[in-house]
Amino acid sequence: MSFLEKMRAIKLIVLDVDGVLTDGSIIYGGGDLEIKAFNVQDGFGITLAQHAGLKFGILTGRVSDTVARRVKELHFDYYESGHFYKKDALMGMISDAKLIRDEVLYMGDDILDLVCQPCVGLFVAPGNARERVKSSADWVTKASGGQGAVREMIDTLLEAQGTLKENEDYRPL
């Protein structure tokens, strides 16, 4: 299957958080305050893809109220946190969505994400990923995590699927 054919088959996108949806920084304030910066263009890209019929999941090793809030705001279909070993949770998402591996894209930046690669049709790394992850990835974005990597991946994917509609009147789902 060619790379373009693989892109056209994708129905579910599963994302790591730190280093993918964020630049990997975590800022602690007083008490339990945790601050993460999310890229608004990544968020709108997720909305574009949802309007095109794609489903989304978050799979992260950390448990964070900040991430849970972002998941709720963007209406993710799946949210799994606290998974140091991610493969089982990913397989659960794929099974629940009634998909096969070729219909799933996973985006991760660190070696913990590599266990997901054999479970998906496309494994994508942001430009800031660890070298070992980038060398194993099917595709490495030019942009870094938290700096538009997710949007770059989504725009390219939607273009390949023929569903990138830039002039549509988008409304919340």
Residue pairs with C-beta under 8 A, 6 or more apart in sequence:
1 9
1 102
3 138
3 139
4 160
6 102
6 121
6 122
6 138
7 122
7 156
7 157
7 160
7 161
8 160
8 161
9 102
9 103
9 121
10 54
10 103
10 104
10 105
10 121
10 122
10 157
10 161
11 53
11 54
11 55
11 97
11 99
11 103
11 104
12 54
12 55
12 56
12 57
12 77
12 93
12 94
12 97
12 99
12 103
12 104
12 105
13 49
13 54
13 55
13 56
13 57
13 104
13 105
13 106
13 107
13 153
13 154
13 157
14 56
14 57
14 58
14 59
14 78
14 90
14 93
14 104
14 105
14 106
14 107
14 116
14 120
15 21
15 56
15 57
15 58
15 59
15 106
15 107
15 108
15 150
16 58
16 59
16 60
16 106
16 107
16 108
16 109
16 110
16 113
17 36
17 58
17 60
17 62
17 64
17 67
18 24
18 26
18 36
18 60
18 62
18 109
18 145
19 108
19 109
19 110
19 126
19 128
19 129
19 145
19 146
20 107
20 108
20 109
20 126
20 145
20 146
20 149
20 150
21 38
21 39
21 42
21 58
21 70
21 145
21 146
21 150
22 36
22 37
22 38
22 145
22 146
23 37
23 128
23 144
23 145
23 146
23 147
24 109
24 128
24 145
24 146
25 36
25 37
25 146
26 34
26 35
26 36
27 34
27 35
27 36
28 34
28 35
29 35
32 65
34 64
34 65
34 66
35 66
36 64
36 66
36 67
36 70
37 146
38 70
38 146
39 146
39 147
39 148
39 150
39 151
41 148
41 151
42 146
42 148
42 149
42 150
42 151
42 154
43 70
43 73
43 74
44 151
45 150
45 151
45 154
45 155
46 56
46 74
46 150
46 154
47 74
47 170
47 172
47 173
48 154
48 155
48 158
48 164
48 165
48 170
49 56
49 154
49 157
49 158
50 56
50 75
50 173
51 165
51 168
51 170
51 173
52 158
52 161
52 163
52 164
52 165
53 163
54 157
55 77
55 78
55 97
56 74
56 76
56 77
56 78
57 76
57 77
57 78
57 79
57 80
57 93
58 67
58 71
58 76
58 78
58 79
58 80
58 81
59 78
59 80
59 83
59 86
59 89
59 90
59 93
59 106
59 116
60 67
60 80
60 81
60 82
60 83
61 81
61 82
61 83
61 84
61 86
61 112
62 81
62 82
63 81
63 82
64 81
67 81
68 79
68 81
71 79
75 173
77 97
78 93
78 96
78 97
80 86
80 89
80 90
80 92
80 93
83 89
84 112
85 112
85 115
86 112
86 113
86 115
86 116
87 115
87 116
87 119
90 104
90 106
90 116
90 119
90 120
91 119
94 100
94 101
94 104
94 119
101 119
101 120
101 121
102 121
103 121
104 119
104 120
104 121
104 122
105 120
105 121
105 122
105 123
105 124
105 153
105 157
106 113
106 116
106 117
106 119
106 120
106 122
106 123
106 124
107 123
107 124
107 125
107 126
107 149
107 150
107 153
108 114
108 116
108 123
108 125
108 129
108 133
109 125
109 126
109 128
109 129
109 130
109 133
109 145
110 129
110 130
110 133
111 130
111 132
111 133
113 133
114 132
114 133
114 136
116 123
117 123
117 136
117 137
122 138
122 139
123 136
123 137
123 138
123 139
124 137
124 138
124 139
124 140
124 141
124 153
125 133
125 134
125 136
125 137
125 139
125 140
125 141
126 140
126 141
126 143
126 144
126 145
126 149
126 150
127 140
127 141
127 142
127 143
127 144
127 145
127 149
128 144
128 145
128 147
128 149
129 137
129 140
129 145
134 140
139 153
141 149
141 152
141 153
142 152
143 149
143 151
143 152
155 164
158 164
